[in-house]
Amino acid sequence: MHIKFSPSLDKEIRKIKQKDSKLSKKIEKQLSLFASSPTHPSLRLHKVATDESKAAWSISITMSTRMLYVILDKETAYFFYIG
């Protein structure tokens, strides 16, 4: 799976890299896992929007941090939020 970031998420991830190296490493680990196995159980994947045309999904970075994304096509996920 290819991963793309919204401009605002890209900026937020850069801030996290500067301020919290532990969280930054966890983000990289989970995104790497997502890229190789998008439905891996440790991602705790779940749908957060019900409209099928605009379905948003969530993966867990930590127990209290999630990243939201939408599927652009069969091979691309567009991440747009972390929190």
Buried (B, 14 or more C-beta within 10 A) or exposed (E): BEBEBBEEBEEBBEEBBEEEEEBBEBBEEBBEBBEEEBEEEEBEBEEEEEEEEEEBBBBBBEEEBBBBBBBEEEEEBBBBBBE
